[in-house]
Amino acid sequence: MANCIVVVQFDLPKRTEEQAVKGGASTAPIYRGLAKKGLIRKDYLNGESGTGGVYLWDSRQAAEAWFTEERIAELTQRFGVRPHLTWYDTHVTVDNLKDETRVNGKAIEMAT
Protein backbone atom coordinates (compact mmCIF):
# COMPACT_ATOMS: atom_id res chain seq x y z
CA MET A 1 0.00 0.00 0.00
CA ALA A 2 1.26 3.45 -0.89
CA ASN A 3 1.98 6.13 1.65
CA CYS A 4 0.02 9.36 1.25
CA ILE A 5 1.32 12.92 1.26
CA VAL A 6 -1.08 15.77 1.92
CA VAL A 7 0.09 19.32 1.31
CA VAL A 8 -2.02 21.81 3.24
CA GLN A 9 -1.70 25.45 2.19
CA PHE A 10 -3.20 28.61 3.64
CA ASP A 11 -3.17 31.78 1.55
CA LEU A 12 -1.61 33.96 4.25
CA PRO A 13 1.41 36.30 4.38
CA LYS A 14 4.78 34.83 5.27
CA ARG A 15 5.39 34.82 9.00
CA THR A 16 8.62 35.78 10.71
CA GLU A 17 10.81 32.87 11.76
CA GLU A 18 9.88 33.54 15.38
CA GLN A 19 6.15 33.38 14.57
CA ALA A 20 6.59 30.21 12.51
CA VAL A 21 8.58 28.45 15.24
CA LYS A 22 6.14 29.52 17.95
CA GLY A 23 3.15 28.35 15.93
CA GLY A 24 4.73 25.03 14.99
CA ALA A 25 6.07 24.27 18.45
CA SER A 26 2.69 25.02 20.03
CA THR A 27 0.84 22.47 17.86
CA ALA A 28 3.59 19.86 17.51
CA PRO A 29 2.27 17.75 20.44
CA ILE A 30 -1.00 17.23 18.54
CA TYR A 31 0.86 15.71 15.60
CA ARG A 32 3.28 13.72 17.78
CA GLY A 33 0.18 12.08 19.19
CA LEU A 34 -0.96 10.96 15.73
CA ALA A 35 1.81 8.39 15.27
CA LYS A 36 -0.59 5.60 16.27
CA LYS A 37 -3.12 6.92 13.76
CA GLY A 38 -0.72 6.69 10.82
CA LEU A 39 1.07 10.05 10.70
CA ILE A 40 4.71 9.40 9.89
CA ARG A 41 5.89 12.99 9.62
CA LYS A 42 4.73 16.59 9.45
CA ASP A 43 6.80 19.49 8.18
CA TYR A 44 5.54 23.02 8.81
CA LEU A 45 5.67 25.38 5.84
CA ASN A 46 6.35 29.12 5.84
CA GLY A 47 6.94 30.91 2.58
CA GLU A 48 6.11 33.75 0.26
CA SER A 49 3.11 31.86 -1.12
CA GLY A 50 1.62 31.06 2.26
CA THR A 51 1.85 28.82 5.27
CA GLY A 52 0.80 25.25 5.96
CA GLY A 53 2.19 21.78 6.30
CA VAL A 54 3.32 18.66 4.50
CA TYR A 55 2.00 15.47 6.07
CA LEU A 56 3.31 11.99 5.34
CA TRP A 57 0.77 9.31 6.27
CA ASP A 58 1.14 5.55 6.19
CA SER A 59 -1.98 5.32 4.00
CA ARG A 60 -4.57 7.43 2.23
CA GLN A 61 -7.18 5.95 4.57
CA ALA A 62 -5.32 7.32 7.62
CA ALA A 63 -5.00 10.76 5.98
CA GLU A 64 -8.68 10.85 5.09
CA ALA A 65 -9.60 9.87 8.65
CA TRP A 66 -7.74 12.96 9.91
CA PHE A 67 -8.67 15.51 7.26
CA THR A 68 -12.44 15.40 7.68
CA GLU A 69 -14.76 18.30 6.87
CA GLU A 70 -14.90 19.00 10.61
CA ARG A 71 -11.08 19.26 10.73
CA ILE A 72 -11.09 21.59 7.70
CA ALA A 73 -13.70 23.77 9.44
CA GLU A 74 -11.54 23.84 12.58
CA LEU A 75 -8.46 24.87 10.58
CA THR A 76 -10.48 27.51 8.72
CA GLN A 77 -11.62 29.00 12.02
CA ARG A 78 -8.12 28.92 13.50
CA PHE A 79 -6.40 30.56 10.51
CA GLY A 80 -9.25 32.70 9.20
CA VAL A 81 -8.99 31.21 5.72
CA ARG A 82 -9.94 27.81 4.29
CA PRO A 83 -6.91 25.63 3.52
CA HIS A 84 -6.26 24.08 0.14
CA LEU A 85 -5.35 20.38 0.34
CA THR A 86 -3.40 18.55 -2.36
CA TRP A 87 -3.29 14.76 -2.12
CA TYR A 88 -0.52 12.51 -3.44
CA ASP A 89 0.09 8.78 -3.35
CA THR A 90 3.78 8.12 -2.89
CA HIS A 91 5.11 4.73 -3.94
CA VAL A 92 8.87 5.34 -3.78
CA THR A 93 10.72 7.20 -1.03
CA VAL A 94 14.43 7.95 -0.78
CA ASP A 95 15.24 8.43 2.90
CA ASN A 96 18.80 9.64 3.37
CA LEU A 97 18.43 9.83 7.16
CA LYS A 98 17.80 6.08 7.26
CA ASP A 99 20.05 5.43 4.25
CA GLU A 100 17.34 3.50 2.45
CA THR A 101 14.90 3.50 -0.42
CA ARG A 102 11.37 2.29 0.26
CA VAL A 103 8.69 1.05 -2.11
CA ASN A 104 5.20 1.29 -0.65
CA GLY A 105 6.73 1.72 2.80
CA LYS A 106 9.09 -1.26 2.66
CA ALA A 107 12.86 -0.91 2.37
CA ILE A 108 14.39 -2.41 -0.73
CA GLU A 109 17.93 -3.36 -1.59
CA MET A 110 19.60 -1.12 -4.12
CA ALA A 111 22.36 -2.27 -6.44
CA THR A 112 25.46 -0.10 -6.16
Buried (B, 14 or more C-beta within 10 A) or exposed (E): EBBBBBBBBBEBEEBEEEEBEEBBEEEEEEBEEBEEEBBBEBEBBBEEEBBBBBBBBBBBEBBEEBBEEEEBEEBEEEBEBEBEBEEBEBEEBEEEEEEBBBEBBEEEEEEE
